[in-house]
């Protein structure tokens, strides 16, 4: 089982599909750890809350097909998805704002398993500058222009206070970084050739609270 080269790797997948693929991968890694070698789209769907038809369609975007009445080879499928999603390659990242959330991300060894390698943190607080978190150095943000070329990072993780989000973003872009993972609720402004992934914990909380309220008021 392979992913065909007929479909260009850079072709834009529907975002819902791109969000579901890591669900499948996490489940596949789980059953691989149990020693299972084959799995059907029906079972993947049952365990991830997606219809088997949708699972097969999602995998078809990267030209993966299973064997009739047998299913997919788990180990091969894990490798293909890992590679396609970029998890099998290390992406060096800088983190800005070493507060509780930022420090937690620096301590999260799981990010490395999915291809994100945070190599340095930046902050302004004297008690943090010059320290290390899990072996990762913390620098003053004023040192960014000098540090950035040697750190060779392609991604910035933004966990600063909301009022600092745009200023820090501008500093990051000035260093040539063109991909940002934004954890602040502020919608940062960037040029069209910069990739931004917004992950607002507060927005997700609002959705959850609203849905919970709808259930309790029925």
C-alpha positions as CSV (number, residue, x, y, z in Angstrom):
1,X,0.0,0.0,0.0
2,X,1.5,3.3,-1.0
3,X,0.5,6.9,-1.6
4,X,0.6,7.6,-5.3
5,X,2.6,10.5,-6.7
6,X,-0.3,11.3,-9.2
7,X,-1.7,13.8,-6.7
8,X,0.7,16.7,-5.9
9,X,1.6,16.8,-2.2
10,X,0.9,20.5,-2.1
11,X,-2.6,20.2,-3.5
12,X,-5.0,21.7,-1.0
13,X,-7.1,19.2,0.9
14,X,-10.5,20.2,2.2
15,X,-9.9,21.4,5.8
16,X,-12.3,19.0,7.4
17,X,-10.4,16.1,5.8
18,X,-7.1,17.5,7.0
19,X,-8.5,17.8,10.5
20,X,-9.7,14.2,10.5
21,X,-6.5,12.6,9.2
22,X,-4.7,13.0,12.6
23,X,-7.7,11.3,14.3
24,X,-7.2,8.3,12.1
25,X,-3.4,8.4,12.7
26,X,-3.8,8.5,16.5
27,X,-6.1,5.5,16.4
28,X,-3.9,3.6,14.0
29,X,-0.9,4.1,16.3
30,X,-3.0,2.9,19.2
31,X,-3.9,-0.4,17.6
32,X,-0.4,-0.8,16.2
33,X,0.9,-0.7,19.8
34,X,-1.5,-3.6,20.5
35,X,0.1,-5.6,17.7
36,X,-2.7,-5.3,15.2
37,X,-1.6,-5.4,11.6
38,X,-4.8,-4.7,9.5
39,X,-7.8,-2.5,10.0
40,X,-11.0,-1.7,7.9
41,X,-12.4,1.7,7.1
42,X,-15.5,0.6,9.0
43,X,-13.6,0.1,12.2
44,X,-11.6,3.3,11.8
45,X,-14.9,5.1,11.4
46,X,-16.5,3.5,14.4
47,X,-13.6,4.4,16.6
48,X,-13.3,8.0,15.4
49,X,-17.0,8.9,14.9
50,X,-16.8,9.2,11.1
51,X,-18.7,7.1,8.5
52,X,-16.7,4.4,6.7
53,X,-17.5,6.1,3.4
54,X,-16.0,9.4,4.7
55,X,-12.9,7.5,6.0
56,X,-12.3,6.0,2.6
57,X,-12.9,9.3,0.8
58,X,-10.5,11.1,3.2
59,X,-7.8,8.5,2.6
60,X,-8.4,8.7,-1.2
61,X,-7.2,12.3,-1.2
62,X,-3.7,10.9,-0.6
63,X,-4.4,7.9,-2.9
64,X,-4.4,5.3,-0.2
65,X,-6.5,2.2,-0.9
66,X,-7.1,-0.9,1.2
67,X,-7.4,-4.4,0.0
68,X,-10.9,-5.8,-0.5
69,X,-12.2,-7.8,2.5
70,X,-8.9,-7.2,4.2
71,X,-8.6,-3.5,4.8
72,X,-5.5,-1.4,5.3
73,X,-2.1,-2.5,6.5
74,X,-1.7,-0.6,9.8
75,X,2.0,-0.1,9.7
76,X,2.1,1.1,6.1
77,X,-0.9,3.4,6.7
78,X,0.8,5.0,9.8
79,X,4.0,5.7,7.8
80,X,2.1,7.2,4.9
81,X,-0.1,9.5,7.1
82,X,2.9,10.5,9.2
83,X,4.8,11.5,6.1
84,X,1.9,13.2,4.4
85,X,0.9,15.2,7.5
86,X,4.5,16.3,8.0
87,X,4.8,14.5,11.4
88,X,7.8,12.4,10.3
89,X,10.0,15.4,9.7
90,X,11.2,17.8,12.4
91,X,10.0,21.4,12.1
92,X,12.1,23.7,14.3
93,X,10.0,26.3,16.2
94,X,10.5,29.3,18.5
95,X,8.0,29.9,21.3
96,X,7.1,33.5,22.4
97,X,5.7,34.0,25.9
98,X,7.0,31.5,28.4
99,X,4.0,31.7,30.8
100,X,2.1,28.7,32.1
101,X,0.8,27.7,28.6
102,X,4.1,28.4,26.9
103,X,6.1,26.5,29.5
104,X,3.7,23.6,29.3
105,X,4.2,23.4,25.5
106,X,7.9,23.5,26.0
107,X,7.6,20.5,28.4
108,X,5.3,18.6,26.1
109,X,7.4,15.8,24.7
110,X,4.4,14.7,22.6
111,X,4.9,17.6,20.2
112,X,8.2,16.2,19.1
113,X,6.5,12.9,18.2
114,X,4.3,14.9,15.8
115,X,7.2,16.8,14.1
116,X,7.3,20.1,16.2
117,X,10.7,20.7,17.8
118,X,10.6,23.8,20.0
119,X,14.3,24.9,20.2
120,X,14.1,28.1,22.1
121,X,11.7,30.3,24.1
122,X,11.6,34.1,24.2
123,X,10.2,36.3,27.0
124,X,10.9,39.7,28.7
125,X,10.8,38.7,32.4
126,X,14.2,38.8,34.0
127,X,13.5,35.7,36.1
128,X,12.9,33.6,33.0
129,X,15.6,35.0,30.6
130,X,18.7,32.8,30.9
131,X,16.9,29.8,32.3
132,X,16.1,26.5,30.6
133,X,12.9,24.5,30.4
134,X,13.5,20.8,29.7
135,X,16.8,21.8,28.3
136,X,15.3,24.4,26.0
137,X,16.9,27.9,26.5
138,X,14.9,31.0,27.2
139,X,16.2,34.3,25.7
140,X,15.1,37.9,25.9
141,X,12.9,38.8,22.9
142,X,15.2,41.8,22.2
143,X,17.9,39.2,21.3
144,X,15.6,37.7,18.6
145,X,17.3,39.3,15.6
146,X,20.7,38.0,16.6
147,X,19.5,34.5,17.7
148,X,17.1,33.8,14.8
149,X,19.6,33.0,12.1
150,X,21.5,30.5,14.2
151,X,18.3,28.8,15.5
152,X,17.2,28.0,12.0
153,X,13.5,27.8,12.9
154,X,10.6,27.9,10.4
155,X,7.7,28.2,12.9
156,X,6.7,30.6,15.7
157,X,4.4,29.6,18.6
158,X,2.7,32.7,20.0
159,X,1.5,32.4,23.6
160,X,2.0,36.0,24.7
161,X,-0.6,38.2,26.4
162,X,-3.2,39.4,23.9
163,X,-2.0,43.0,24.0
164,X,1.4,41.9,22.8
165,X,0.3,39.6,20.1
166,X,0.6,41.9,17.1
167,X,3.9,43.5,18.2
168,X,5.5,40.1,18.7
169,X,4.1,38.8,15.4
170,X,5.7,41.8,13.6
171,X,9.1,41.0,15.3
172,X,8.8,37.4,14.3
173,X,8.0,38.2,10.6
174,X,10.9,40.6,10.5
175,X,13.1,37.5,11.1
176,X,11.8,35.7,8.1
177,X,9.6,33.2,9.8
178,X,6.5,32.5,7.7
179,X,4.4,30.1,9.8
180,X,2.7,31.0,13.1
181,X,0.8,28.9,15.6
182,X,-1.3,31.5,17.4
183,X,-2.7,30.6,20.9
184,X,-3.9,34.1,21.7
185,X,-7.6,35.1,21.1
186,X,-6.3,38.1,19.0
187,X,-6.6,37.7,15.2
188,X,-3.1,38.7,14.2
189,X,-2.5,40.5,10.9
190,X,0.0,39.0,8.5
191,X,0.9,39.2,4.8
192,X,-0.9,36.8,2.4
193,X,2.2,34.6,2.2
194,X,2.3,33.8,5.9
195,X,0.6,30.7,7.3
196,X,-1.3,31.2,10.6
197,X,-3.0,28.5,12.6
198,X,-5.3,30.0,15.3
199,X,-5.9,27.9,18.3
200,X,-8.0,29.9,20.7
201,X,-8.7,28.0,24.0
202,X,-11.2,30.7,24.9
203,X,-13.2,30.4,21.7
204,X,-13.4,26.6,22.2
205,X,-14.6,27.2,25.7
206,X,-17.3,29.5,24.5
207,X,-18.5,26.9,22.0
208,X,-18.5,24.2,24.7
209,X,-20.3,26.4,27.2
210,X,-22.9,27.4,24.6
211,X,-23.7,23.8,23.7
212,X,-23.8,22.8,27.3
213,X,-26.2,25.6,28.0
214,X,-28.4,24.5,25.1
215,X,-28.6,21.0,26.6
216,X,-29.5,22.2,30.1
217,X,-32.2,24.6,28.9
218,X,-34.1,22.2,26.8
